[in-house]
Amino acid sequence: MQNLSFPVFDLGQFETASAARKKALGREVDHICRSTGFLAVKNHGVPQAVIDAAWSKAKAFFDLPPEEKQRSKATYKGYPYGYLGPELEALAKSRNVDTPPDLKESFNGGPPRVPPGIKDPEALAFCYAETIWPAEPKGFVEAWKAYYAALEDLALRIMRVFATALDLPETYFDAFLDAPISALRALNYPEQHVAPKPGQIRAGAHTDYGSLTILLPQPGSRGLQIVTPGGEWAEVPPVHGAFVINIGDLMARWTNDRWVSTVHRVVNPPAQQGGKERRQSMAFFHQPNWDAEIAVLDACLAEGEAPKYEPVRSGPYLMGKFKATTK
């Protein structure tokens, strides 16, 4: 196990910088995204009160009795939103690796509204499906929606950093993100009272599917690991006051693998390091518009170089990946 030197990027500094300074900071981000595809973002502008409310309401939801949580369960296998109970998902299957189901439960929510003009029945049935809200705890829905809106804004601002890092106009990606189909997941890894099955961990090794993920891990928690460029697993520590950002598959496709969609997992740390204790996190999976065509950027191709990937549509690509992971 390696000790990872984890880069921290100051978003506020970027947003107030001169054009020349922005380019220099963009080059730093390009270097990070070429190597691990993981970084922490501080000075992000998301109000602490919004973060605290969403976190505490999610914890209160997971504290409810199982029968109460099941009232907001996903209505059928493959339904994207609502409560997903323990051991109903195996993320490693998205990479065609058969493992026991992951040791976690989750609550999942999607876009708050359907944009005008969306008529694709698959989009309406999947990404724009209704979120099945719980009745308890009180204030859950309001806290969730405020956090979702804040992170949707943060994701757009980070994508502007990414555009700068790729030597594109800062607002290049905006046109792909005016009706994003992002999802927010509150994740609870329950306290473990029995030993896991062979090969069973809290979240199997996988890459994320969209443009980027914004993760809020529990302070002091352990278990999140990534594969380093050398092929070894390394721990990703929570950074106080910062979000953890990682590149998703669509960003790797956009950049012709110049940027890394890093394989990561959540393991069971040794018992003496809190491995059996409950752990919570919140993950915002940023996804371009349903119909956005993700084609390799000319800026990421050397002269005469061929794209590694055919263009894909954002929504159908996401739908196929998600359906491969549910039990």
C-alpha positions in Angstrom: 0.0 0.0 0.0 1.4 3.4 -1.0 1.0 6.7 0.8 -0.4 9.0 -1.8 0.7 12.6 -2.0 -2.7 14.1 -2.6 -3.0 17.3 -4.6 -5.2 20.1 -3.4 -6.5 22.7 -5.8 -7.7 26.2 -4.8 -10.8 26.9 -6.9 -11.4 30.4 -5.5 -7.8 31.3 -6.4 -8.4 30.1 -10.0 -11.7 32.0 -10.4 -10.1 35.4 -9.3 -6.9 34.9 -11.2 -5.6 36.7 -14.3 -5.9 35.0 -17.7 -2.2 34.1 -17.6 -2.4 32.7 -14.1 -5.5 30.7 -15.0 -3.5 29.0 -17.8 -0.7 28.2 -15.3 -3.1 26.7 -12.9 -4.8 24.8 -15.7 -1.4 23.2 -16.6 -1.2 22.0 -12.9 -4.6 20.4 -13.2 -3.7 18.8 -16.6 -0.7 17.2 -14.9 -2.9 15.8 -12.1 -5.5 14.5 -14.5 -2.9 12.8 -16.6 -1.5 10.9 -13.6 -4.1 9.9 -11.0 -7.3 11.7 -12.1 -8.0 12.5 -8.4 -7.6 15.8 -6.6 -9.1 17.7 -3.7 -10.8 21.1 -4.3 -10.8 23.7 -1.5 -12.1 27.3 -1.4 -15.0 25.9 -3.4 -17.7 28.3 -2.3 -20.3 25.8 -1.2 -21.8 27.1 2.1 -20.9 24.9 5.1 -24.5 25.2 6.3 -25.7 23.5 3.0 -23.1 20.7 3.4 -23.9 20.2 7.1 -27.7 20.0 6.5 -27.5 17.5 3.7 -25.0 15.4 5.7 -27.0 15.3 8.9 -30.3 14.6 7.1 -28.7 11.7 5.2 -27.4 10.3 8.5 -30.8 10.6 10.1 -32.3 8.8 7.2 -29.9 5.9 7.5 -30.6 5.8 11.2 -34.2 4.9 10.5 -35.5 1.3 11.0 -35.2 -0.8 7.8 -38.9 -0.9 7.3 -39.1 2.9 7.3 -36.3 3.2 4.7 -37.9 0.6 2.5 -40.9 2.9 2.1 -38.8 5.0 -0.4 -37.1 2.0 -2.1 -36.5 1.9 -5.8 -39.7 0.4 -7.3 -38.0 -2.2 -9.5 -34.6 -3.6 -10.4 -32.7 -0.9 -12.3 -34.9 2.0 -11.2 -32.3 4.7 -10.6 -33.7 6.7 -7.6 -34.8 6.2 -4.1 -33.5 3.9 -1.5 -31.3 1.0 -2.4 -30.9 -1.5 0.4 -27.8 -3.4 1.6 -26.0 -5.8 -0.8 -28.1 -4.9 -3.9 -25.3 -3.5 -6.0 -21.9 -4.8 -7.2 -19.9 -1.9 -8.8 -17.2 -4.2 -10.0 -19.7 -5.7 -12.5 -19.5 -2.5 -14.5 -15.9 -3.7 -15.4 -17.2 -7.3 -16.0 -15.7 -8.5 -12.7 -18.1 -10.8 -10.8 -17.9 -10.2 -7.1 -20.3 -10.5 -4.1 -22.5 -7.5 -3.7 -21.1 -4.4 -2.0 -21.5 -3.8 1.7 -23.4 -0.6 1.5 -26.9 1.0 1.2 -27.7 4.3 -0.5 -30.3 6.9 -1.2 -30.2 8.3 -4.8 -31.8 11.3 -6.4 -31.7 12.8 -9.9 -32.4 16.1 -11.6 -35.1 18.2 -10.0 -37.0 18.9 -13.2 -37.4 17.8 -16.8 -36.1 20.4 -19.2 -38.4 21.6 -22.0 -38.1 19.6 -25.2 -37.0 16.3 -23.6 -39.2 13.7 -25.3 -36.9 10.6 -25.4 -38.8 7.9 -23.6 -35.6 6.3 -22.3 -34.5 9.6 -20.8 -37.8 10.2 -19.2 -38.0 6.7 -17.7 -34.4 6.7 -16.5 -32.5 9.9 -15.8 -35.6 12.0 -15.4 -37.5 9.4 -13.4 -39.1 10.6 -10.2 -37.0 10.5 -7.0 -38.9 8.5 -4.4 -38.6 10.8 -1.4 -38.8 9.6 2.2 -41.3 11.0 4.6 -38.7 11.1 7.3 -36.6 12.8 8.5 -38.3 16.2 8.3 -36.4 18.6 6.2 -34.6 15.8 4.2 -36.0 16.9 0.8 -35.2 20.6 1.2 -31.6 19.9 2.4 -31.1 17.4 -0.4 -32.3 19.8 -3.1 -30.1 22.7 -1.8 -27.0 20.5 -1.8 -27.8 19.1 -5.2 -28.1 22.6 -6.6 -24.9 23.8 -5.0 -22.9 20.9 -6.4 -24.4 21.2 -9.8 -23.0 24.8 -9.8 -19.7 23.6 -8.4 -19.4 20.9 -11.1 -19.9 23.5 -13.9 -17.2 25.7 -12.4 -14.8 22.7 -12.2 -15.5 21.9 -15.8 -14.4 25.4 -16.6 -11.1 24.7 -14.9 -10.9 21.5 -17.0 -11.5 23.4 -20.2 -8.7 25.8 -19.3 -6.5 22.8 -18.5 -7.1 21.4 -22.0 -6.3 24.7 -23.7 -9.9 25.2 -24.6 -12.1 28.3 -24.1 -13.1 28.4 -20.4 -16.8 28.0 -21.2 -16.3 25.3 -23.9 -18.2 22.6 -21.9 -21.1 24.9 -20.9 -23.1 23.9 -24.0 -22.9 20.2 -22.9 -24.1 21.0 -19.4 -27.1 23.3 -19.6 -29.4 20.3 -18.8 -27.1 17.8 -17.0 -28.4 14.4 -15.9 -26.3 14.3 -12.7 -27.2 12.1 -9.8 -26.6 12.5 -6.0 -26.0 9.5 -3.8 -25.8 9.4 -0.1 -23.9 6.2 0.9 -23.9 4.4 4.2 -21.5 1.5 4.8 -23.1 -0.1 7.9 -21.3 -1.3 11.0 -20.1 -4.8 10.3 -21.3 -7.4 12.8 -20.4 -10.5 10.7 -17.3 -11.2 8.6 -17.6 -10.2 4.8 -17.9 -13.0 2.3 -14.6 -13.8 0.4 -13.9 -11.0 -2.0 -16.6 -8.8 -0.5 -15.8 -5.1 0.2 -17.7 -1.9 0.7 -17.5 -0.8 -2.9 -16.0 -2.9 -5.6 -13.3 -1.6 -7.9 -14.8 0.6 -10.6 -14.5 3.8 -12.5 -17.2 6.4 -12.5 -19.2 6.8 -15.6 -19.7 10.6 -16.2 -17.5 13.7 -16.6 -16.5 14.0 -12.9 -17.5 13.0 -9.4 -17.6 15.3 -6.4 -17.2 13.2 -3.2 -17.7 14.3 0.4 -16.1 11.6 2.6 -16.6 11.2 6.3 -13.9 13.1 8.2 -11.2 10.8 9.4 -12.6 7.8 7.5 -10.4 5.2 5.8 -10.9 2.7 3.0 -11.1 4.8 -0.2 -8.3 3.6 -2.5 -7.2 4.3 -6.1 -4.9 2.5 -8.5 -1.7 4.5 -8.9 0.1 4.9 -12.3 2.4 2.2 -11.0 -0.5 -0.2 -10.7 -0.6 -0.3 -6.9 -3.5 0.6 -4.5 -3.1 3.8 -2.6 -5.2 5.4 0.1 -7.1 8.6 -0.6 -7.3 10.6 2.7 -10.2 13.0 3.4 -9.0 16.6 3.2 -10.5 19.0 5.7 -12.7 21.6 4.2 -12.4 20.2 0.6 -14.2 18.0 -1.8 -12.5 15.0 -3.4 -12.9 15.2 -7.2 -12.2 12.4 -9.7 -12.4 12.1 -13.5 -15.1 9.9 -14.9 -15.2 7.7 -18.1 -16.7 10.4 -20.3 -13.9 12.8 -19.5 -11.4 10.1 -20.4 -13.2 9.5 -23.7 -13.3 13.2 -24.4 -9.6 13.5 -23.9 -8.7 10.2 -25.8 -7.3 8.8 -22.5 -5.0 11.8 -22.0 -6.8 12.0 -18.6 -7.3 9.0 -16.4 -10.6 7.7 -15.3 -9.1 6.1 -12.2 -10.1 2.7 -10.9 -11.1 3.1 -7.2 -12.7 1.1 -4.5 -13.8 1.2 -0.8 -12.2 -1.6 1.2 -12.7 -2.8 4.8 -9.7 -1.4 6.8 -8.3 -3.6 9.6 -10.6 -3.8 12.6 -8.1 -1.9 14.8 -8.2 1.0 12.2 -12.0 1.3 12.3 -12.7 -1.3 9.6 -15.9 -2.5 11.2 -17.3 0.9 12.0 -20.1 2.6 10.1 -18.9 5.0 7.3 -20.9 7.6 5.4 -20.2 9.6 2.2 -22.0 11.7 -0.4 -21.2 11.5 -4.1 -22.4 13.8 -6.8 -22.0 12.1 -10.2 -21.9 14.9 -12.8 -23.2 13.8 -16.2 -23.5 15.9 -19.4 -26.9 16.4 -21.0 -28.7 13.3 -22.1 -28.2 14.0 -25.8 -24.7 15.4 -25.5 -22.3 13.7 -28.0 -19.1 12.8 -26.3 -16.5 12.7 -29.1 -12.7 12.9 -28.8 -11.6 16.5 -28.6 -9.4 17.7 -31.5 -7.2 19.4 -28.8 -6.3 16.0 -27.4 -5.2 14.5 -30.7 -1.7 14.8 -32.0 -1.3 15.4 -35.8 -2.4 12.2 -37.6 -3.5 10.5 -34.4 -6.8 8.6 -34.6 -9.4 8.7 -31.8 -9.5 5.6 -29.6 -13.3 6.0 -29.1 -16.3 6.3 -31.3 -18.7 9.1 -30.2 -21.3 8.1 -27.6 -24.4 9.9 -26.2 -24.1 10.7 -22.6 -27.5 9.4 -21.4 -27.6 6.0 -23.1 -23.9 5.4 -22.1 -24.8 6.0 -18.4 -27.9 3.9 -18.5 -26.0 0.9 -19.8 -23.3 1.2 -17.2 -25.8 1.6 -14.3 -27.9 -1.4 -15.3 -24.9 -3.7 -15.3 -24.3 -3.0 -11.6 -27.6 -3.8 -10.0 -28.4 -7.2 -8.6 
